[in-house]
């Protein structure tokens, strides 16, 4: 199985169940470990993949809790930097009446996960990992944007496989996309939500047409369609997997769990079609329980 480096964000999620409270239930805010790239690393670790996480957080209660949580999930955290001069990022996640999520980031300026420099991502890592996964959330603000983009270019130059989840958000849609677009040129597997990522990125109103426009000889595109499943598109054609029907607790981390299942399958040498199904299964299991990190282990995924 190929060793995967997840390069990106680790954040502390403060989940506020507004919808449940509004209905009269006795519920309280809860701290859970989050961050889209750290969530994917957690899922990969639970699935038994050889996975490491590289990111930066504060050397505080939240940072130490996040590092310990990844270690419990089987993730190598040797490259997870806890900096005593930084504060870990908090994401206030409001869950509405339909179990959809609305995140708010704190602090707004100089968040710790974006304080990655070139020296934090040394070239020697290129010899240790054969696959690198990251997120577009790292590609809108320096120093992380430039450092991550340059590392991905080095990966592509030596043939290291690269995957990227676009992860456009409200707070990034008006920011410069230069680094994101450069990073996409290095990518072998491009993940995104049809409506939330591919449509605004390309300006094409149909999500599948938007995804198709990004396929190249090198690049496969994975278009997540929520409760309609997902579509994998590459130079050889398209493959669709319908969403598995489950009772939804909330949608936190659904895309991250999908990425975990998909990358786990690729690391096993499975086909894109199989990987797509594994991603849909991992996402379904994840949303059937509350919280962002409910990715199954390998046996649970295969049984499902």
ABEGO torsion letter per residue (X at the ends): XBBBBBBEBBBBBBBBBAAAAAAGBBBBBBBBBBEAAAAAAAAAAAAGBBBBBBBBBBBBAAAAAAAAAAAAAGBBAAABBBBAABBBBBBBBBBBAAGBBBBBBOBABGBAAAABBAAABBAAAAAABABBBBBAAAAABOAAAAAAAAAAAAAAAAGBBBBBBAGBBAAAAABBAAAAAAAAAABABBBBBAAAAAAAAAGBABAAAAAAAABBAABBBBBBAEAAEBBBBBAAEBBBBBBBBBBBABABGAAAAAAAAAAAAAAAGBBAAAAAAAAAAAAAAAAABBEABABBBAAAAAAX
